[in-house]
Amino acid sequence: MQSRERQAPRGRSPFVAAVLSFLFPGLGQAYAGLGARALALAAPMVLLLALGAGVVASRTTRDWLLSELASPTVLLIVLALDLLLLGYRLLSVIDAFRVAAALETHRLGATLGGPFARRTRVSYRPLPVLGLIGVILVTPLLHLGVARYDLLAYDLLTSISSPVGSGATPTASVAGTPGTTASPSPSPAAIASGPPWTGTGRLNILLVGADQRPKDRTFNTDTMIVVSIDPQTGQAAMLSLPRDMSNIPFPPSWPAASSYANGVYPNKITTLWTVAAGSPGLFPFPGNATQRGFDALKGTLGYLYGLDVQYYIEVNFDGFQKIIDTLGGVTIDVQVPVTDQHYPDPGAGAQNLYLPAGLQHLDGDRALAYARSRHASSDFDRAARQQRVVLSVRQQTDPGTVLANLDSLVNAFKDAVHTDIPPDLFPSLIRLAEQVDLHSIRQLVFTPPVYGTECNDPRASCYYSLYAKVPAIRLAVKDMFKPNPTLDAERQALAAEGASVAVYNGSGQNGQASTIAAYLQYLGFDAVVGSTNGGRADRLTYTNTVVTVYNGAETKLPATIQALEHTFGLTVTSKTDPGVSVDIVVITGSKTPQLAPPD
C-alpha cells in the first residue's frame, strides 16, 4: 500500500489550476504538470505581450496606434479582439480545471487501487466547482470594462459625426430674402465645399459657435473661425470673421448669387445658416436642412478667403459650457479686463460681467462669457478671445481627466458637438494636430477699419453691421500663407515670449487703434485694442507714438521690445504700475505711421 502511494501522481487542486490560468493562460496547465499543453496555451499571450512591449517602446508606433483608436472601424475591431481574448482566457481557465480534476481522479484511483484504479470517469467535487464558477464570473470583468470604454468612444464618434446637428428648425425670413429676382427653378446640386481631404493638401475646417434660440426658431452662428493647416509644414492659421460682417459674396455658380443684388449676402453673416437651411431653392446642396446651412457657410467663407473649406465642427454654447465644467475648467491668460454691463442672463435678462486681467481659472459659464462678451469691447477683442479659448482648451486637455470623466464628457460632447468630418478621418486629423506648434499658430481677425466698414448710425437700416472689404480680406489670407522665412522667424520669436500688448488711440483719428492692433497682430504680436475707456488714451492730443513696458516685463521680452522699436522708430520706456495688467501699452499719436496689414 505504501509503495502504491509513493508511485502515485502528486495531487493538484483543480481550483488552484483554474486561478493560475486566470492569472496567465497556460500557468494552470503547467501547475498540473502538462508542459506541452501549457506552452501551447501560453504562446498567444506571450506573443501579444511581446507585441505590446514593442509598441510601447516605439513612441511613433504608440502614437499612431493611439490615434487609430479614434476610428469607429478600429474600435469595432478592438471590441472583437477583446471578446476573442475573453474566450481564449475562459478556455484556458476551464481547461486547467478539467485536466487538473482528471489528474486528481487518476491519482485517487492509483492510490486506492482495486476497482478505483480502473475508474475513467472524472470526479468533480462541489467546492472546486463553485470556485471555478467564481473564477469564470470574475474573468470577464476586465474585458467588460474595455468593451464599455470602447462602446462609449464608438457612440461618441458616430454621434458627433451625425449629419443631424443641433440647429433649430429654420425660418428663412429671419434674415430677409433676396429682392432682385424670384426664387430660381430647381437646379442640380451646387458645390458647397472643397473636395474631401486626402491627407496631403491643406486642410480647412470651419469652427462654428452657435447660439440657438428655439423660441425664435433661429440658429445664429456667433463664432466662425476657419482653421487652416498645411500637413507638409505643420503651419496653421486661424481666421475669424465677426458675426456682424455683411455684404459677403456668394460663389457665382450658386443660385443665391443670381438672386441677391450684386451676388452678395446683404445681411449679417450670423444669419446665413438660418436663411440657407430654409431655402433649398437658393442653396440646392445635398442633405437635410441642417447640412444645407453649414454647407452654405463653408462655401461662402471659402469663397471669401480663397480656400476650399472641406469640413465644419459646430459647438453650441450650452454644450460648450458643460464640456468645460466636465474638464474641471480652463485657465486663460486674460490680457485685459473684460467688463460687460449687459451680458445676457437667461434668468435675469442681463448681468454685470467683470473678469479681471491675469491668469484666471474659469468654469464653463465664465469661459463662455469670456468668449461671448461684446458690449464693452470690439469685435477684434471678442474674436481674439475666442481664439484664445480654443487654444487654451486644446493645450490643457489632459488624457487622465478625459478618462476619469469619460461618461460625462461623452454625454456633453454628444449634445454639444457635431461635424461632417468622416469618422474614419479622425485618426489622421489627430496625427495632423500633433504636428502643429500651438505657440506659432497665425491668427487673423477681420475687423474694421482694415477689413470692413462700420455702420453705426442708429437712423440707418444697416445699424449695427459691417461691410466687408473683400479684396483686403482675400489679400490678407493670401499673404498669410506666403513663405516668408524672415517674418516667420520673427513671429516665432514673438510667440515664444508671449507678450500681451494693448493699443490705445491717443490722436482721436477714427479707427487708428484698431488698425495698428491689426498690423501688430499680422507681425505676430498678441495685440488687442485696450478695453478701458473705449480704447481711448488718457487724452487725444498725443503727437508721437508712446510705447511703455510695465512692471519689469522688459527683462523677459527682448525680441518684442526690439520689434516694437523697429516698427515705430522709437525707444521703449519702462514703468511700474500694479494697476496695469498687460505687459506693453502702445498709445498712438497724430504722427504714428499709417501701418496696416498688406492689402
C-alpha positions as CSV (number, residue, x, y, z in Angstrom):
1,M,0.0,0.0,0.0
2,Q,2.8,2.4,0.9
3,S,4.6,1.5,-2.4
4,R,1.5,2.5,-4.4
5,E,1.2,5.8,-2.5
6,R,4.8,6.7,-3.3
7,Q,4.4,5.9,-7.0
8,A,1.0,7.7,-7.4
9,P,1.0,11.1,-9.2
10,R,1.0,14.2,-7.0
11,G,-2.4,15.7,-6.3
12,R,-3.2,19.1,-8.0
13,S,-6.1,21.2,-6.9
14,P,-8.4,21.9,-9.9
15,F,-9.4,25.3,-8.3
16,V,-5.8,26.4,-8.0
17,A,-5.1,25.4,-11.6
18,A,-8.1,27.5,-12.7
19,V,-6.9,30.5,-10.7
20,L,-3.4,30.2,-12.1
21,S,-4.7,30.1,-15.7
22,F,-6.9,33.1,-14.9
23,L,-3.8,35.0,-14.0
24,F,-1.9,33.8,-17.1
25,P,-3.1,31.3,-19.7
26,G,-1.3,28.0,-19.5
27,L,0.0,28.6,-16.0
28,G,-2.6,26.2,-14.5
29,Q,-1.7,23.5,-17.0
30,A,2.0,23.9,-16.1
31,Y,1.0,23.6,-12.4
32,A,-0.8,20.3,-13.3
33,G,2.5,19.0,-14.9
34,L,1.4,19.3,-18.6
35,G,4.2,21.3,-20.0
36,A,3.4,21.0,-23.7
37,R,-0.2,21.9,-23.1
38,A,0.9,24.9,-21.0
39,L,3.2,26.2,-23.8
40,A,0.6,25.9,-26.4
41,L,-1.9,27.9,-24.4
42,A,0.7,30.5,-23.2
43,A,2.2,31.1,-26.6
44,P,-0.5,33.5,-27.9
45,M,-0.5,35.6,-24.8
46,V,3.4,35.8,-24.8
47,L,3.3,36.9,-28.4
48,L,0.6,39.5,-27.6
49,L,2.7,40.9,-24.7
50,A,5.8,41.0,-26.8
51,L,3.9,42.9,-29.4
52,G,2.6,45.3,-26.8
53,A,6.1,45.9,-25.4
54,G,7.3,46.7,-28.9
55,V,4.5,49.2,-29.4
56,V,5.2,50.9,-26.0
57,A,8.9,51.0,-26.7
58,S,8.4,52.9,-30.0
59,R,6.9,56.3,-29.5
60,T,6.0,56.6,-33.2
61,T,4.1,53.3,-33.2
62,R,2.5,54.0,-29.9
63,D,1.2,57.4,-31.0
64,W,0.0,56.0,-34.3
65,L,-1.9,53.2,-32.6
66,L,-3.5,55.5,-30.0
67,S,-4.6,57.9,-32.8
68,E,-6.2,54.9,-34.7
69,L,-8.4,54.3,-31.7
70,A,-10.3,57.4,-32.9
71,S,-11.7,55.4,-35.8
72,P,-15.0,53.7,-35.3
73,T,-13.9,50.9,-37.6
74,V,-10.8,50.3,-35.4
75,L,-12.9,50.4,-32.3
76,L,-15.1,47.6,-33.6
77,I,-12.0,45.6,-34.4
78,V,-10.8,46.2,-30.8
79,L,-14.1,45.1,-29.4
80,A,-14.0,41.9,-31.5
81,L,-10.4,41.2,-30.3
82,D,-11.4,41.9,-26.7
83,L,-14.2,39.3,-27.0
84,L,-11.8,36.8,-28.6
85,L,-9.3,37.3,-25.8
86,L,-12.0,36.8,-23.3
87,G,-13.0,33.5,-24.9
88,Y,-9.3,32.4,-25.1
89,R,-8.9,33.1,-21.3
90,L,-12.1,31.3,-20.4
91,L,-11.0,28.3,-22.4
92,S,-7.6,28.3,-20.6
93,V,-9.3,28.5,-17.2
94,I,-11.8,25.7,-17.9
95,D,-9.2,23.5,-19.5
96,A,-6.9,23.9,-16.5
97,F,-9.7,23.0,-14.1
98,R,-10.7,20.0,-16.2
99,V,-7.2,18.5,-16.7
100,A,-6.3,19.0,-13.0
101,A,-9.6,17.3,-12.0
102,A,-8.8,14.4,-14.3
103,L,-5.3,14.0,-12.9
104,E,-6.8,14.2,-9.3
105,T,-9.2,11.4,-10.2
106,H,-6.4,9.3,-11.7
107,R,-4.3,9.9,-8.6
108,L,-7.1,8.8,-6.3
109,G,-7.6,5.7,-8.4
110,A,-3.9,4.8,-8.3
111,T,-3.8,5.4,-4.6
112,L,-6.8,3.4,-3.6
113,G,-6.2,0.5,-6.0
114,G,-8.8,-2.2,-6.6
115,P,-11.8,-1.1,-8.6
116,F,-10.8,2.6,-8.1
117,A,-7.7,2.0,-10.2
118,R,-9.9,1.2,-13.2
119,R,-12.3,4.2,-13.0
120,T,-12.1,6.6,-16.0
121,R,-14.9,9.0,-15.2
122,V,-13.6,12.3,-13.9
123,S,-15.0,13.2,-10.5
124,Y,-15.8,16.9,-9.8
125,R,-16.2,17.8,-6.2
126,P,-18.8,20.6,-5.3
127,L,-16.4,23.1,-3.6
128,P,-13.9,23.2,-6.5
129,V,-16.7,23.5,-9.0
130,L,-18.1,26.5,-7.1
131,G,-14.6,28.0,-7.1
132,L,-14.5,27.5,-10.9
133,I,-17.8,29.3,-11.3
134,G,-16.4,32.2,-9.3
135,V,-13.3,32.4,-11.5
136,I,-15.5,32.3,-14.6
137,L,-17.6,35.1,-13.3
138,V,-14.6,37.3,-12.5
139,T,-12.7,36.7,-15.7
140,P,-14.9,38.9,-17.9
141,L,-14.8,41.9,-15.6
142,L,-11.6,43.5,-17.2
143,H,-12.9,42.7,-20.7
144,L,-16.3,44.2,-20.0
145,G,-14.5,47.4,-18.8
146,V,-12.6,47.6,-22.0
147,A,-15.7,46.9,-24.0
148,R,-17.6,49.6,-22.1
149,Y,-15.0,52.3,-22.9
150,D,-14.8,51.0,-26.4
151,L,-18.5,51.3,-27.0
152,L,-18.6,54.8,-25.3
153,A,-15.9,56.0,-27.7
154,Y,-17.7,54.4,-30.6
155,D,-21.0,56.0,-29.6
156,L,-19.3,59.4,-29.2
157,L,-17.5,59.3,-32.6
158,T,-20.6,58.2,-34.5
159,S,-22.8,60.6,-32.7
160,I,-20.8,63.8,-33.3
161,S,-20.3,62.9,-37.0
162,S,-24.0,62.5,-37.5
163,P,-25.3,65.0,-40.1
164,V,-28.3,65.9,-37.8
165,G,-26.6,68.7,-36.0
166,S,-28.2,70.9,-33.3
167,G,-29.7,73.6,-35.5
168,A,-33.2,74.9,-34.9
169,T,-36.0,74.4,-37.4
170,P,-35.1,77.1,-40.0
171,T,-37.1,80.2,-40.8
172,A,-35.8,81.9,-43.9
173,S,-37.5,85.2,-43.2
174,V,-35.4,85.9,-40.2
175,A,-32.6,87.5,-42.2
176,G,-34.6,88.6,-45.2
177,T,-34.9,87.2,-48.7
178,P,-33.4,88.4,-52.0
179,G,-35.0,91.3,-53.6
180,T,-33.8,91.3,-57.2
181,T,-35.3,88.2,-58.7
182,A,-37.7,85.5,-57.9
183,S,-36.5,82.2,-56.4
184,P,-34.9,80.2,-59.2
185,S,-36.2,76.9,-60.5
186,P,-34.8,73.8,-59.0
187,S,-31.3,73.1,-60.3
188,P,-28.6,70.5,-59.9
189,A,-26.9,70.5,-56.5
190,A,-24.3,73.2,-56.2
191,I,-20.9,72.5,-54.8
192,A,-20.7,73.9,-51.3
193,S,-17.3,72.8,-50.0
194,G,-14.0,71.7,-51.3
195,P,-13.1,68.1,-52.3
196,P,-12.6,65.6,-49.4
197,W,-9.3,65.9,-47.7
198,T,-6.8,63.3,-48.9
199,G,-4.1,63.8,-46.2
200,T,-1.7,65.7,-48.4
201,G,-3.2,69.1,-49.3
202,R,-4.1,72.0,-47.0
203,L,-6.9,71.1,-44.6
204,N,-9.5,73.8,-43.8
205,I,-12.1,73.3,-41.1
206,L,-14.8,75.8,-40.1
207,L,-15.3,76.0,-36.4
208,V,-18.8,77.3,-35.6
209,G,-20.0,78.5,-32.2
210,A,-23.8,78.6,-32.3
211,D,-26.4,80.5,-30.3
212,Q,-29.6,78.5,-30.7
213,R,-32.9,80.2,-29.8
214,P,-35.7,77.7,-30.2
215,K,-38.5,80.2,-29.4
216,D,-37.3,82.4,-32.3
217,R,-36.6,79.3,-34.5
218,T,-33.2,80.8,-35.3
219,F,-29.7,79.5,-35.2
220,N,-27.1,82.3,-35.1
221,T,-23.5,81.4,-35.8
222,D,-21.9,83.9,-33.4
223,T,-18.4,82.4,-33.8
224,M,-16.9,81.5,-37.1
225,I,-13.2,80.5,-37.2
226,V,-11.6,78.8,-40.2
227,V,-8.6,76.7,-39.1
228,S,-6.2,76.1,-41.9
229,I,-3.4,73.5,-41.6
230,D,-0.6,72.7,-44.0
231,P,0.3,69.0,-43.4
232,Q,3.6,69.4,-45.2
233,T,5.0,72.1,-42.9
234,G,2.7,71.9,-39.8
235,Q,1.9,75.6,-40.4
236,A,-1.5,76.6,-39.0
237,A,-3.7,79.7,-39.1
238,M,-6.9,80.8,-37.5
239,L,-9.2,83.2,-39.5
240,S,-12.0,84.9,-37.6
241,L,-14.9,86.7,-39.2
242,P,-17.1,88.9,-37.0
243,R,-20.7,87.9,-36.7
244,D,-22.0,91.3,-37.9
245,M,-20.0,91.2,-41.1
246,S,-22.2,91.7,-44.2
247,N,-22.0,92.1,-48.0
248,I,-20.1,88.9,-48.4
249,P,-20.2,87.5,-51.9
250,F,-21.6,84.1,-52.9
251,P,-19.8,81.7,-55.3
252,P,-21.0,82.8,-58.8
253,S,-22.3,79.3,-59.6
254,W,-24.8,79.3,-56.8
255,P,-28.5,80.2,-57.5
256,A,-28.3,82.6,-54.5
257,A,-25.6,84.6,-56.3
258,S,-28.0,85.5,-59.1
259,S,-30.9,86.1,-56.7
260,Y,-29.3,88.6,-54.4
261,A,-28.2,92.0,-55.6
262,N,-24.6,92.1,-56.8
263,G,-24.3,88.4,-55.8
264,V,-23.6,89.3,-52.1
265,Y,-25.4,88.4,-48.9
266,P,-26.6,91.8,-47.6
267,N,-27.4,90.7,-44.0
268,K,-25.2,89.8,-41.1
269,I,-23.3,86.6,-41.7
270,T,-24.5,85.2,-38.4
271,T,-28.0,84.8,-40.0
272,L,-26.8,83.0,-43.2
273,W,-27.2,79.5,-41.7
274,T,-30.9,80.0,-40.9
275,V,-31.7,81.5,-44.3
276,A,-29.8,78.8,-46.2
277,A,-31.3,76.0,-44.2
278,G,-34.8,77.2,-45.1
279,S,-34.1,78.0,-48.7
280,P,-33.3,74.8,-50.7
281,G,-34.1,76.6,-54.0
282,L,-31.3,79.2,-53.4
283,F,-28.9,76.7,-51.8
284,P,-29.5,73.4,-53.6
285,F,-27.0,71.3,-51.6
286,P,-27.4,67.6,-50.9
287,G,-28.5,66.6,-47.4
288,N,-31.0,67.9,-44.9
289,A,-31.7,71.5,-43.9
290,T,-29.1,71.4,-41.2
291,Q,-26.3,70.2,-43.6
292,R,-27.5,72.8,-46.1
293,G,-27.0,75.6,-43.6
294,F,-23.4,74.5,-42.8
295,D,-22.6,73.9,-46.5
296,A,-23.7,77.5,-47.2
297,L,-21.4,78.8,-44.5
298,K,-18.4,76.6,-45.7
299,G,-18.9,77.6,-49.3
300,T,-19.4,81.3,-48.6
301,L,-16.5,81.7,-46.3
302,G,-14.3,79.5,-48.5
303,Y,-15.1,81.8,-51.5
304,L,-14.4,84.9,-49.4
305,Y,-11.0,83.5,-48.2
306,G,-10.0,81.8,-51.5
307,L,-9.8,78.4,-49.6
308,D,-11.5,75.1,-50.0
309,V,-13.3,74.6,-46.7
310,Q,-13.8,70.9,-46.5
311,Y,-15.5,70.3,-43.2
312,Y,-17.2,72.0,-40.2
313,I,-17.3,71.5,-36.5
314,E,-20.2,73.0,-34.6
315,V,-20.3,73.6,-30.9
316,N,-23.4,75.0,-29.3
317,F,-22.9,77.3,-26.4
318,D,-24.8,75.3,-23.8
319,G,-22.8,72.2,-24.6
320,F,-19.6,74.1,-24.6
321,Q,-20.3,75.2,-21.0
322,K,-20.9,71.6,-20.0
323,I,-17.7,70.4,-21.6
324,I,-15.6,73.0,-19.8
325,D,-17.2,72.1,-16.5
326,T,-16.6,68.4,-17.0
327,L,-12.9,69.1,-17.8
328,G,-12.6,70.9,-14.5
329,G,-12.5,74.4,-16.1
330,V,-9.9,76.1,-18.2
331,T,-7.1,78.5,-17.3
332,I,-6.9,81.6,-19.6
333,D,-4.5,84.4,-19.6
334,V,-6.9,87.3,-19.6
335,Q,-4.9,90.1,-21.4
336,V,-7.2,93.0,-20.4
337,P,-10.1,93.1,-18.0
338,V,-13.5,92.1,-19.6
339,T,-16.4,94.3,-18.5
340,D,-20.0,94.0,-19.8
341,Q,-22.9,95.5,-18.0
342,H,-25.4,93.9,-20.5
343,Y,-24.1,90.4,-20.7
344,P,-27.2,88.1,-21.4
345,D,-28.5,86.2,-18.4
346,P,-31.2,83.6,-19.1
347,G,-32.8,84.2,-15.7
348,A,-32.3,87.9,-15.1
349,G,-32.2,89.2,-18.7
350,A,-28.7,90.8,-18.2
351,Q,-25.9,90.7,-15.7
352,N,-22.9,92.9,-14.9
353,L,-19.9,90.8,-16.0
354,Y,-16.4,91.5,-14.9
355,L,-13.3,89.3,-15.5
356,P,-10.0,90.8,-14.1
357,A,-6.8,90.6,-16.0
358,G,-4.2,87.9,-15.4
359,L,-4.3,84.1,-15.2
360,Q,-7.9,83.1,-14.5
361,H,-9.3,79.6,-13.9
362,L,-12.8,79.8,-15.4
363,D,-15.7,77.4,-15.2
364,G,-17.9,76.7,-18.2
365,D,-20.2,79.7,-17.5
366,R,-17.3,82.2,-17.1
367,A,-15.3,80.8,-20.0
368,L,-18.4,81.2,-22.2
369,A,-18.9,84.7,-21.0
370,Y,-15.2,85.5,-21.7
371,A,-15.6,84.3,-25.3
372,R,-19.0,85.9,-26.0
373,S,-19.0,89.3,-24.2
374,R,-19.0,92.1,-26.8
375,H,-20.9,95.1,-25.4
376,A,-17.9,96.9,-23.9
377,S,-15.2,95.7,-26.4
378,S,-14.6,95.5,-30.1
379,D,-15.2,92.6,-32.5
380,F,-11.5,92.3,-32.7
381,D,-11.1,91.7,-29.0
382,R,-14.0,89.3,-29.0
383,A,-12.7,87.2,-31.9
384,A,-9.2,87.2,-30.3
385,R,-10.7,86.0,-27.0
386,Q,-12.5,83.2,-28.8
387,Q,-9.3,82.0,-30.5
388,R,-7.5,82.1,-27.1
389,V,-10.2,79.9,-25.6
390,V,-9.9,77.4,-28.4
391,L,-6.1,77.2,-28.0
392,S,-6.3,77.1,-24.1
393,V,-8.7,74.1,-24.1
394,R,-6.5,72.3,-26.7
395,Q,-3.3,72.9,-24.6
396,Q,-4.8,71.9,-21.3
397,T,-6.8,68.8,-22.2
398,D,-5.3,66.1,-20.1
399,P,-5.9,62.4,-21.1
400,G,-6.2,61.4,-17.5
401,T,-9.0,63.9,-16.9
402,V,-10.7,62.7,-20.0
403,L,-10.7,59.1,-19.0
404,A,-11.8,59.9,-15.4
405,N,-14.8,61.8,-16.7
406,L,-15.5,59.8,-19.9
407,D,-19.2,59.2,-19.2
408,S,-19.9,62.9,-18.6
409,L,-17.7,64.0,-21.4
410,V,-19.4,61.7,-23.9
411,N,-22.8,63.0,-23.0
412,A,-21.6,66.6,-23.1
413,F,-19.9,66.1,-26.5
414,K,-22.9,64.3,-28.0
415,D,-25.1,67.2,-27.1
416,A,-22.7,70.0,-28.0
417,V,-20.5,68.9,-30.9
418,H,-21.5,67.9,-34.5
419,T,-19.4,67.7,-37.6
420,D,-19.4,66.4,-41.2
421,I,-15.9,65.0,-40.9
422,P,-16.0,61.3,-41.9
423,P,-15.3,59.3,-38.7
424,D,-12.5,57.3,-40.3
425,L,-10.6,60.5,-40.9
426,F,-10.4,61.2,-37.1
427,P,-7.1,59.3,-36.6
428,S,-5.4,61.3,-39.5
429,L,-6.7,64.6,-38.0
430,I,-5.3,63.7,-34.6
431,R,-1.9,63.0,-36.0
432,L,-2.0,66.2,-38.0
433,A,-2.9,68.2,-34.9
434,E,0.1,66.8,-33.1
435,Q,2.3,68.3,-35.8
436,V,1.1,71.8,-35.2
437,D,3.1,74.1,-32.9
438,L,0.4,75.7,-30.8
439,H,2.7,78.6,-30.0
440,S,3.3,79.6,-33.6
441,I,-0.3,79.5,-35.0
442,R,-1.0,82.6,-37.1
443,Q,-4.2,84.4,-36.0
444,L,-6.1,86.9,-38.1
445,V,-9.3,88.7,-37.2
446,F,-11.1,90.5,-40.0
447,T,-12.3,93.7,-38.2
448,P,-12.8,97.3,-39.3
449,P,-11.4,99.6,-40.4
450,V,-8.8,97.5,-42.2
451,Y,-11.2,94.7,-43.3
452,G,-14.6,96.2,-43.0
453,T,-16.5,99.5,-42.9
454,E,-18.7,100.1,-39.9
455,C,-22.3,101.4,-40.0
456,N,-23.1,102.8,-36.6
457,D,-25.9,105.3,-37.4
458,P,-29.0,104.3,-35.4
459,R,-31.1,106.0,-38.1
460,A,-29.7,103.8,-40.9
461,S,-31.1,100.4,-41.8
462,C,-27.6,99.0,-41.6
463,Y,-27.2,99.6,-37.8
464,Y,-25.3,97.8,-36.4
465,S,-23.3,96.0,-39.2
466,L,-20.0,95.8,-41.0
467,Y,-19.5,95.9,-44.8
468,A,-16.8,93.5,-45.8
469,K,-13.7,94.8,-47.7
470,V,-13.4,91.7,-49.8
471,P,-10.2,92.4,-51.6
472,A,-8.4,93.3,-48.4
473,I,-9.6,90.1,-46.7
474,R,-8.5,87.9,-49.7
475,L,-5.1,89.5,-49.9
476,A,-4.5,89.2,-46.2
477,V,-5.3,85.4,-46.4
478,K,-3.1,85.0,-49.4
479,D,-0.2,86.9,-47.7
480,M,-0.6,84.8,-44.6
481,F,0.3,81.7,-46.4
482,K,3.2,83.1,-48.5
483,P,6.5,81.7,-47.5
484,N,8.4,84.4,-45.7
485,P,11.3,82.9,-43.6
486,T,12.3,86.3,-42.1
487,L,8.8,87.1,-41.0
488,D,8.1,83.6,-39.8
489,A,11.2,83.7,-37.6
490,E,10.2,87.0,-36.1
491,R,6.7,85.6,-35.4
492,Q,8.1,82.6,-33.7
493,A,10.3,84.7,-31.5
494,L,7.4,86.9,-30.5
495,A,5.2,83.9,-29.9
496,A,7.8,82.4,-27.7
497,E,7.9,85.5,-25.5
498,G,4.1,85.8,-25.4
499,A,3.9,89.5,-24.5
500,S,0.4,91.0,-24.1
501,V,0.1,94.3,-25.9
502,A,-2.8,96.8,-25.6
503,V,-3.2,99.6,-28.1
504,Y,-4.9,102.9,-27.2
505,N,-6.0,105.7,-29.5
506,G,-4.2,108.9,-28.4
507,S,-4.8,111.0,-31.5
508,G,-8.6,110.9,-31.9
509,Q,-8.2,109.6,-35.5
510,N,-11.1,107.2,-36.2
511,G,-10.1,103.5,-36.1
512,Q,-6.4,104.2,-35.6
513,A,-6.0,101.9,-32.6
514,S,-7.8,99.0,-34.4
515,T,-5.7,99.4,-37.5
516,I,-2.4,99.4,-35.5
517,A,-3.6,96.4,-33.4
518,A,-4.4,94.6,-36.6
519,Y,-1.0,95.4,-38.1
520,L,0.8,94.3,-34.9
521,Q,-1.2,91.0,-34.9
522,Y,-0.1,90.5,-38.5
523,L,3.5,90.8,-37.4
524,G,2.9,88.2,-34.7
525,F,2.2,90.3,-31.6
526,D,-0.6,89.3,-29.3
527,A,-2.1,92.7,-29.6
528,V,-5.6,94.0,-28.9
529,V,-7.4,97.3,-28.6
530,G,-7.3,98.5,-25.0
531,S,-10.6,97.7,-23.2
532,T,-10.7,100.7,-20.8
533,N,-12.2,104.0,-21.8
534,G,-13.4,102.6,-25.1
535,G,-9.9,102.1,-26.4
536,R,-9.0,105.8,-26.0
537,A,-5.9,107.0,-24.2
538,D,-6.0,109.4,-21.2
539,R,-6.0,112.2,-23.8
540,L,-6.4,112.6,-27.5
541,T,-3.6,115.1,-28.1
542,Y,-0.6,112.8,-28.5
543,T,1.7,113.7,-31.3
544,N,4.2,110.8,-31.3
545,T,3.7,107.1,-30.6
546,V,4.4,106.1,-27.0
547,V,5.3,102.5,-26.1
548,T,5.6,101.6,-22.5
549,V,6.6,98.2,-21.0
550,Y,5.3,97.7,-17.5
551,N,6.2,96.0,-14.2
552,G,9.6,94.6,-15.2
553,A,8.5,92.7,-18.2
554,E,11.4,94.2,-20.3
555,T,13.7,91.6,-18.8
556,K,11.9,88.8,-20.5
557,L,10.8,90.4,-23.7
558,P,13.9,91.4,-25.6
559,A,12.7,90.3,-29.0
560,T,9.3,92.0,-28.5
561,I,10.8,95.3,-27.5
562,Q,13.3,95.3,-30.4
563,A,10.5,94.6,-32.8
564,L,8.3,97.4,-31.5
565,E,11.2,99.9,-31.5
566,H,11.9,98.9,-35.2
567,T,8.3,99.1,-36.2
568,F,7.6,102.6,-34.7
569,G,11.1,104.1,-34.8
570,L,11.3,104.9,-31.1
571,T,12.7,103.9,-27.8
572,V,10.5,101.9,-25.5
573,T,10.2,103.3,-21.9
574,S,9.6,101.3,-18.7
575,K,7.2,101.9,-15.8
576,T,5.9,100.2,-12.7
577,D,2.2,100.3,-12.2
578,P,0.4,97.4,-10.5
579,G,-2.8,98.6,-11.9
580,V,-1.7,97.8,-15.5
581,S,-2.3,94.1,-16.3
582,V,-0.7,93.9,-19.7
583,D,3.0,93.8,-20.5
584,I,3.1,96.6,-23.0
585,V,0.9,99.6,-23.8
586,V,1.0,101.3,-27.2
587,I,-0.5,104.8,-27.4
588,T,-0.9,106.2,-30.9
589,G,-0.4,109.8,-31.9
590,S,-1.1,112.1,-34.8
591,K,2.3,111.3,-36.3
592,T,2.1,107.5,-35.8
593,P,3.0,105.8,-39.1
594,Q,0.0,104.6,-41.1
595,L,0.6,100.9,-40.7
596,A,-1.8,98.2,-41.8
597,P,-1.6,94.6,-42.9
598,P,-0.8,94.2,-46.7
599,D,-3.7,94.8,-49.0
